[in-house]
Amino acid sequence: MKKRIPLYYRLLYSRFGPQNWWPAETPFEVMIGAILTQNTGWSNVEKAIRNLKKVKALTPDKLSAMSIGRLARLILPSGYYNLKAMRLKEFIRFFLREYRGDARLMSAEKTEFLRNQLLAVRGIGPETADSILLYALNKPVFVVDAYTKRILSRHGLIEPDAGYQEVQDLFRKNLKNSVKLFNEYHALLVKLGKDLCLKTKPRCNICPLK
């Protein structure tokens, strides 16, 4: 198992190349995207982000001042828009209260402390918190998502019902602690899950991990 985790990275990188993830202009945009991507595809998140940019609202202060109703309408393409509008408001209140809306101040804190803070914000679970830590704040935390679990369970590395922490520990214990590596590896697993390791009718015959 120790050899398979780094080997899979090399095979995926050889097939797909660098993914340049997360596609965003600012750390704050990453944070907003991490919340919007809950239970939806990235293409829908992109539409919602574009809507926010069109009205020049993609800043903590402007989103804080915006009504829940207007915010929900702008992020409608992301799905669950009323719920996500409330979750965005909760996060922005935290971000402004604790860090004055400054990602640089936030990134200066220790990873474990930040993770506990984020998990205490209503609507932010482990995957969202870790996405913010890794992609917005450059903290060495491996993000686990449904694609990761699907791929590893099909290869017999985890049970299908394995918990988040168990899967995360598998990567943490078998890879060097690197922001760049964790960033690229997670993005490559997403690429594999979206293109080949499909939920139904997986394309195993052309999978780089076969």
C-alpha positions, -999 to 999 in steps of 0.1 A, spaced: 0 0 0 28 24 9 42 20 -27 8 23 -44 -1 57 -32 30 75 -46 29 52 -76 -6 62 -85 4 99 -84 32 93 -109 9 73 -132 -18 99 -131 6 128 -136 22 110 -166 -12 105 -182 -29 138 -174 -1 163 -167 -5 193 -143 -41 204 -136 -34 240 -125 -61 237 -98 -78 257 -81 -89 280 -110 -94 313 -92 -80 348 -92 -78 353 -55 -78 332 -23 -112 347 -14 -126 334 -47 -113 299 -38 -130 301 -4 -163 311 -20 -159 284 -47 -152 257 -20 -186 264 -4 -205 267 -37 -191 234 -50 -208 214 -23 -231 188 -40 -227 202 -75 -204 202 -105 -177 227 -111 -193 241 -143 -223 252 -122 -200 269 -97 -182 288 -125 -216 302 -136 -223 314 -101 -188 329 -97 -193 348 -130 -226 362 -118 -209 376 -87 -181 390 -107 -205 407 -131 -219 428 -103 -184 433 -88 -195 416 -56 -167 391 -50 -152 407 -19 -159 400 17 -174 435 24 -197 435 -6 -210 400 0 -215 409 37 -236 439 28 -257 420 2 -291 407 11 -296 369 14 -322 370 -13 -300 388 -38 -270 366 -31 -292 335 -35 -304 347 -69 -268 353 -81 -256 319 -70 -287 301 -84 -267 280 -109 -248 263 -81 -279 246 -68 -292 246 -32 -288 284 -36 -309 295 -5 -289 271 17 -256 281 2 -264 318 5 -268 313 42 -236 293 44 -217 319 25 -230 346 49 -219 325 79 -184 320 65 -181 357 56 -191 368 91 -164 345 105 -138 357 80 -145 394 87 -147 390 124 -116 369 129 -93 380 101 -108 413 88 -114 396 54 -77 392 49 -65 358 36 -29 367 45 -38 372 82 -56 339 81 -28 319 64 -4 331 92 -22 308 117 -13 272 123 -31 246 102 -48 227 130 -61 258 146 -75 271 113 -91 237 106 -109 237 139 -121 273 133 -135 264 99 -152 233 111 -170 254 137 -186 275 110 -221 263 102 -222 246 68 -185 238 66 -175 202 68 -141 185 64 -139 185 26 -148 222 24 -125 232 53 -96 213 38 -102 228 3 -99 262 18 -68 253 38 -50 237 8 -61 258 -22 -67 293 -6 -42 293 23 -15 269 10 -16 246 40 -4 210 35 -38 192 40 -50 165 17 -86 170 4 -108 139 3 -139 138 -19 -163 113 -34 -139 107 -64 -111 98 -41 -131 73 -21 -146 57 -52 -111 52 -68 -94 39 -37 -123 15 -28 -123 1 -63 -86 -6 -60 -91 -23 -26 -71 3 -6 -101 13 15 -136 -1 24 -164 17 5 -177 31 38 -143 44 50 -144 76 69 -129 109 59 -101 108 84 -91 73 75 -88 81 38 -69 114 45 -45 95 68 -37 71 40 -23 99 19 -7 118 48 12 87 60 25 77 25 34 110 9 58 138 19 40 167 35 38 191 5 13 217 -5 22 213 -42 20 175 -41 -13 174 -22 -27 201 -46 -18 182 -77 -27 147 -65 -62 157 -55 -68 175 -88 -55 144 -107 -79 121 -87 -108 145 -96 -97 143 -133 -97 105 -132 -130 103 -114 -147 127 -138 -133 113 -170 -127 76 -164 -136 62 -130 -172 70 -135 -199 61 -109 -215 38 -135 -198 23 -165 -162 31 -155 -137 31 -184 -113 7 -167 -98 -4 -200 -81 29 -206 -74 39 -169 -38 48 -162 -41 28 -129 -53 -5 -144 
